[in-house]
Amino acid sequence: MTSKPDRAKASGLKKAVALLRVSTKGQLGTAMDIDPDGLSIGTQRASTDTKAAELGAEVVDAFVEPGYSASKLTIDQRPVFQDMLKFIAAHPDVAYVIVYMRSRIFRNRYEAAIVEYQLKQMGIRLVSVHEDFGEGPYADAVAGVVDVMNQLTTTVQGLDIQEKMRRKAVDLGGTLGRARLGYLNVTIKVDGHDVNTIRLDEQRAPLVLKVFELYATNEYSIDRLEATMADLGLTTRATKRYPEQPVSGSKLHAMLSDPYYIGFVRYKGDTYPGRHDPIVSHELFERVQEVLHLRSGRGQRDRVHQHYLKGSLFCQRCHKALRVSLR
């Protein structure tokens, strides 16, 4: 590690690195037609460049942390942050680490203090574009207060979100997150206002019901059920990353034990009445649970049978549908 004197000696023109962060990967693509970096990173990059110029320095590299919340990971678990520290250690002429806001980088005041101390030991000053209080003991004290308030704000906001989620699920029977297969997330108008809600997927809901009906006969293994439902046309919903595709056996198995399909929602391990329309009757759901219980017993599990031609021969229909699983 380069000491303060060594780093100062190596510094001609002051150098800086920028640490930029967004909460989700989707933010990286916002307004890419205007700025190839996306609106959030582009704004942060421009601001850190301006701050570097004010400090008489130039940004020699920028490290972008996308797609996760800094509040959920420690510094040691953030690979981009670790890459930045390695870069700094290998480049003794770096004098500044510039961030857009301290609250975007640190999850709590303890982490902020540890990182800032480490950087100071390396002769590097941490600078925030929007929270630069200068240097000296009073500046350090003010920065510490800001970190405390940032942590308090994050904690209070987290508690508020948790309470809203609890009320949505427990008191109102609302669905948390993406709709289950057989349902759709939709926006409707209520008294002139947009309201997010759940409705049945007219294409997939009847097929989801068929999943339960077939398995309740106790004549279908999960493998056979997977192949049958693929033949009947049950597919996942397309996403930005993946197109529609046949529903896997593991997904079908999870669906069969999910009380959401009889009109309930789960929150923190407990089950509450939901306000969405059920696809499956209570009677059918109970029959399916009995079959699941029987098949989970000793000697009753679905078996995968091996054969020397397995993986070599396929029926024409399966081959055309690209169902060539080796199971």
C-alpha positions as CSV (number, residue, x, y, z in Angstrom):
1,M,0.0,0.0,0.0
2,T,1.3,3.5,-0.9
3,S,1.9,5.8,2.1
4,K,0.9,9.4,2.2
5,P,4.4,10.8,1.4
6,D,4.9,8.3,-1.5
7,R,1.5,9.2,-2.9
8,A,2.1,12.9,-2.6
9,K,5.5,12.6,-4.3
10,A,4.0,10.6,-7.2
11,S,1.3,13.2,-7.8
12,G,2.0,15.7,-10.5
13,L,-1.4,16.7,-11.8
14,K,-4.0,15.5,-9.3
15,K,-6.0,12.5,-10.3
16,A,-9.4,11.4,-9.1
17,V,-11.7,8.4,-9.6
18,A,-15.5,8.6,-9.6
19,L,-17.8,6.1,-7.9
20,L,-21.3,6.1,-9.5
21,R,-24.3,4.1,-8.5
22,V,-27.9,3.3,-9.5
23,S,-30.4,1.2,-7.5
24,T,-31.6,-0.9,-10.4
25,K,-30.3,-2.0,-13.7
26,G,-33.3,-0.4,-15.4
27,Q,-32.0,3.0,-14.4
28,L,-28.9,2.4,-16.6
29,G,-31.1,2.6,-19.7
30,T,-33.2,5.7,-18.8
31,A,-33.0,8.3,-21.6
32,M,-30.2,6.5,-23.5
33,D,-31.4,8.2,-26.6
34,I,-30.2,11.5,-25.0
35,D,-27.2,10.2,-23.1
36,P,-25.5,6.8,-23.8
37,D,-24.8,6.5,-20.1
38,G,-28.4,6.8,-19.2
39,L,-29.9,9.8,-17.4
40,S,-28.8,8.8,-13.8
41,I,-25.2,7.8,-14.5
42,G,-24.8,10.5,-17.1
43,T,-25.9,13.1,-14.5
44,Q,-23.6,11.7,-11.9
45,R,-20.7,11.5,-14.3
46,A,-21.1,15.1,-15.4
47,S,-21.4,16.3,-11.8
48,T,-18.3,14.4,-10.6
49,D,-16.3,15.7,-13.6
50,T,-17.3,19.3,-12.7
51,K,-16.3,18.7,-9.0
52,A,-13.0,17.3,-10.0
53,A,-12.3,20.4,-12.1
54,E,-13.1,22.6,-9.1
55,L,-10.5,20.6,-7.1
56,G,-7.9,21.0,-9.8
57,A,-8.0,17.3,-10.7
58,E,-9.1,15.1,-13.5
59,V,-11.2,11.9,-13.3
60,V,-9.0,9.1,-14.7
61,D,-11.6,6.3,-14.2
62,A,-15.2,5.9,-13.2
63,F,-16.7,2.8,-11.4
64,V,-20.4,2.1,-11.9
65,E,-22.3,0.0,-9.4
66,P,-25.6,-1.1,-11.0
67,G,-28.6,-3.2,-10.1
68,Y,-28.5,-3.7,-6.3
69,S,-29.2,-1.7,-3.2
70,A,-26.2,-0.5,-1.3
71,S,-28.3,-0.8,1.9
72,K,-28.4,-4.6,1.5
73,L,-24.7,-5.3,0.9
74,T,-21.6,-4.7,2.9
75,I,-18.6,-3.0,1.2
76,D,-16.8,-6.4,1.1
77,Q,-19.8,-7.8,-0.9
78,R,-19.7,-5.1,-3.6
79,P,-17.3,-6.2,-6.4
80,V,-17.2,-2.8,-8.2
81,F,-16.3,-1.0,-4.9
82,Q,-13.5,-3.6,-4.4
83,D,-12.3,-3.1,-7.9
84,M,-12.1,0.7,-7.2
85,L,-10.0,0.1,-4.1
86,K,-7.6,-2.2,-6.1
87,F,-7.3,0.5,-8.8
88,I,-6.5,3.1,-6.2
89,A,-3.8,0.9,-4.6
90,A,-2.2,0.4,-8.0
91,H,-2.3,4.1,-8.9
92,P,-0.5,6.2,-6.3
93,D,-1.3,9.4,-8.1
94,V,-5.0,9.2,-7.3
95,A,-5.8,11.9,-4.7
96,Y,-9.6,11.9,-4.6
97,V,-12.6,9.6,-4.7
98,I,-15.6,11.6,-5.8
99,V,-19.2,10.5,-5.3
100,Y,-22.5,12.1,-6.2
101,M,-24.0,11.8,-2.7
102,R,-22.8,9.9,0.4
103,S,-26.2,8.3,0.9
104,R,-25.9,6.6,-2.5
105,I,-22.6,4.9,-1.5
106,F,-22.8,4.0,2.2
107,R,-25.5,1.9,3.9
108,N,-24.8,3.3,7.4
109,R,-22.6,5.7,9.3
110,Y,-20.2,2.9,10.5
111,E,-19.4,1.9,7.0
112,A,-18.9,5.5,5.9
113,A,-16.4,6.1,8.8
114,I,-14.4,2.9,8.1
115,V,-14.1,3.6,4.3
116,E,-13.2,7.2,4.9
117,Y,-10.6,6.3,7.4
118,Q,-9.1,3.7,5.0
119,L,-8.9,6.3,2.3
120,K,-7.3,8.9,4.5
121,Q,-4.6,6.3,5.5
122,M,-3.9,6.1,1.8
123,G,-3.7,9.8,1.5
124,I,-7.0,10.0,-0.4
125,R,-9.8,12.4,0.2
126,L,-13.4,11.3,-0.2
127,V,-15.4,14.1,-1.8
128,S,-19.2,14.3,-2.2
129,V,-20.5,16.5,-5.0
130,H,-23.5,17.6,-2.9
131,E,-22.0,17.3,0.6
132,D,-18.5,18.8,0.4
133,F,-17.8,20.4,3.7
134,G,-14.1,21.0,3.1
135,E,-11.4,19.6,5.3
136,G,-10.5,19.5,9.0
137,P,-12.0,18.2,12.2
138,Y,-15.2,20.3,11.9
139,A,-15.8,19.2,8.3
140,D,-15.3,15.6,9.5
141,A,-17.8,16.1,12.3
142,V,-20.4,17.6,9.9
143,A,-19.9,14.7,7.5
144,G,-20.4,12.3,10.3
145,V,-23.7,14.0,11.2
146,V,-24.8,13.7,7.6
147,D,-24.1,10.0,7.6
148,V,-26.1,9.6,10.8
149,M,-29.1,11.4,9.2
150,N,-28.8,9.4,6.0
151,Q,-28.9,6.2,7.9
152,L,-31.9,7.5,9.9
153,T,-33.7,8.5,6.7
154,T,-33.0,5.1,5.1
155,T,-34.2,3.2,8.2
156,V,-37.4,5.3,8.5
157,Q,-38.2,4.9,4.8
158,G,-37.6,1.1,5.1
159,L,-40.0,0.9,8.0
160,D,-42.6,2.9,6.1
161,I,-42.3,0.6,3.1
162,Q,-42.6,-2.5,5.3
163,E,-45.8,-1.1,6.9
164,K,-47.3,-0.3,3.6
165,M,-46.5,-3.8,2.3
166,R,-48.0,-5.3,5.4
167,R,-51.1,-3.3,5.1
168,K,-51.5,-4.1,1.4
169,A,-51.2,-7.9,2.0
170,V,-52.7,-8.3,5.5
171,D,-55.5,-5.6,5.6
172,L,-56.3,-5.2,1.9
173,G,-55.4,-8.7,0.5
174,G,-53.3,-7.1,-2.2
175,T,-50.6,-8.9,-4.2
176,L,-47.0,-8.0,-3.5
177,G,-44.7,-8.0,-6.6
178,R,-45.3,-9.6,-9.9
179,A,-48.5,-11.5,-10.6
180,R,-48.5,-15.3,-10.5
181,L,-48.7,-17.2,-13.7
182,G,-52.4,-17.2,-14.7
183,Y,-52.7,-13.5,-13.6
184,L,-51.6,-10.2,-15.0
185,N,-50.5,-6.9,-13.5
186,V,-52.7,-4.2,-14.9
187,T,-53.6,-0.6,-14.4
188,I,-57.2,0.5,-14.2
189,K,-59.0,3.8,-13.8
190,V,-60.8,4.4,-10.4
191,D,-62.4,7.8,-10.1
192,G,-60.1,9.2,-12.7
193,H,-56.9,7.8,-11.0
194,D,-54.6,5.1,-12.2
195,V,-54.7,2.1,-9.9
196,N,-52.4,-1.0,-10.1
197,T,-54.2,-4.3,-9.6
198,I,-54.4,-7.9,-10.6
199,R,-56.7,-9.6,-13.1
200,L,-57.0,-13.1,-14.6
201,D,-54.9,-13.9,-17.6
202,E,-57.6,-15.1,-20.0
203,Q,-55.1,-17.1,-22.0
204,R,-53.3,-18.9,-19.2
205,A,-55.8,-19.1,-16.3
206,P,-57.7,-22.0,-17.9
207,L,-54.5,-23.8,-18.5
208,V,-53.4,-23.2,-14.9
209,L,-56.7,-24.8,-13.7
210,K,-55.9,-27.7,-16.0
211,V,-52.6,-28.2,-14.2
212,F,-54.4,-28.8,-10.9
213,E,-57.1,-30.9,-12.5
214,L,-54.6,-33.3,-14.1
215,Y,-52.4,-33.6,-11.1
216,A,-55.4,-34.3,-8.8
217,T,-56.1,-37.5,-10.7
218,N,-52.8,-38.9,-9.3
219,E,-52.0,-40.2,-12.8
220,Y,-49.5,-37.6,-13.7
221,S,-45.9,-37.3,-12.5
222,I,-44.4,-33.8,-12.6
223,D,-42.4,-34.8,-15.7
224,R,-45.5,-36.0,-17.5
225,L,-47.4,-32.9,-16.4
226,E,-44.7,-30.7,-17.7
227,A,-44.8,-32.3,-21.2
228,T,-48.6,-32.4,-21.3
229,M,-49.0,-28.7,-20.4
230,A,-46.3,-27.8,-22.9
231,D,-48.5,-29.6,-25.5
232,L,-51.5,-27.7,-24.4
233,G,-49.7,-24.4,-24.8
234,L,-49.0,-23.2,-21.2
235,T,-46.0,-20.8,-21.3
236,T,-44.4,-18.3,-19.1
237,R,-45.0,-14.6,-19.7
238,A,-42.3,-12.9,-21.8
239,T,-39.9,-10.6,-20.1
240,K,-37.3,-8.1,-21.3
241,R,-34.7,-10.8,-20.8
242,Y,-36.5,-14.0,-21.7
243,P,-39.2,-14.9,-24.4
244,E,-42.2,-17.1,-23.6
245,Q,-41.3,-20.7,-23.0
246,P,-42.9,-23.9,-21.7
247,V,-43.3,-23.9,-17.9
248,S,-40.7,-26.0,-16.1
249,G,-41.5,-28.9,-13.8
250,S,-40.1,-27.1,-10.8
251,K,-42.4,-24.2,-11.5
252,L,-45.4,-26.4,-11.9
253,H,-44.6,-28.2,-8.6
254,A,-44.4,-24.8,-6.8
255,M,-47.7,-23.7,-8.3
256,L,-49.5,-26.8,-7.0
257,S,-48.8,-25.9,-3.4
258,D,-49.4,-22.1,-3.7
259,P,-52.6,-21.0,-1.9
260,Y,-52.6,-17.9,-4.1
261,Y,-54.5,-19.9,-6.7
262,I,-57.4,-20.3,-4.3
263,G,-57.5,-16.6,-3.4
264,F,-55.0,-16.2,-0.6
265,V,-51.8,-14.1,-0.2
266,R,-48.8,-14.8,1.9
267,Y,-46.9,-12.3,4.0
268,K,-44.0,-13.2,6.3
269,G,-45.0,-16.8,6.4
270,D,-48.7,-16.3,7.2
271,T,-51.7,-16.6,4.8
272,Y,-54.4,-14.0,4.4
273,P,-57.5,-13.7,2.2
274,G,-56.6,-11.9,-1.1
275,R,-58.8,-9.7,-3.2
276,H,-57.9,-11.4,-6.5
277,D,-60.2,-14.0,-8.2
278,P,-59.2,-17.6,-7.4
279,I,-58.5,-19.9,-10.3
280,V,-58.8,-23.2,-8.3
281,S,-61.5,-24.3,-5.9
282,H,-60.7,-25.2,-2.3
283,E,-61.8,-28.8,-2.9
284,L,-59.6,-29.2,-5.9
285,F,-56.6,-27.6,-4.1
286,E,-57.1,-30.0,-1.2
287,R,-57.1,-33.0,-3.5
288,V,-53.9,-31.8,-5.1
289,Q,-52.3,-31.4,-1.6
290,E,-53.2,-35.0,-0.8
291,V,-51.5,-36.2,-4.0
292,L,-48.4,-34.1,-3.2
293,H,-48.3,-35.6,0.2
294,L,-48.7,-39.2,-1.1
295,R,-45.9,-38.7,-3.6
296,S,-43.6,-37.1,-1.1
297,G,-43.8,-40.3,1.1
298,R,-41.3,-43.0,1.2
299,G,-41.3,-45.0,-2.0
300,Q,-43.9,-42.7,-3.6
301,R,-41.7,-40.1,-5.3
302,D,-41.8,-39.4,-9.1
303,R,-38.9,-41.5,-10.5
304,V,-36.7,-40.8,-13.5
305,H,-36.2,-44.0,-15.4
306,Q,-32.9,-44.5,-17.3
307,H,-32.7,-46.2,-20.7
308,Y,-29.8,-46.7,-23.0
309,L,-31.6,-44.9,-25.8
310,K,-32.6,-42.0,-23.6
311,G,-31.4,-38.7,-25.1
312,S,-31.0,-40.3,-28.5
313,L,-34.6,-40.9,-29.7
314,F,-37.4,-38.4,-29.6
315,C,-40.9,-38.3,-31.1
316,Q,-41.4,-36.0,-34.0
317,R,-43.8,-33.7,-32.1
318,C,-41.3,-33.3,-29.2
319,H,-38.4,-32.7,-31.5
320,K,-40.3,-30.0,-33.4
321,A,-41.2,-28.3,-30.1
322,L,-37.5,-28.5,-29.0
323,R,-38.5,-30.6,-26.0
324,V,-35.4,-32.8,-25.9
325,S,-34.8,-33.0,-22.2
326,L,-32.4,-35.7,-21.1
327,R,-34.4,-36.4,-17.9
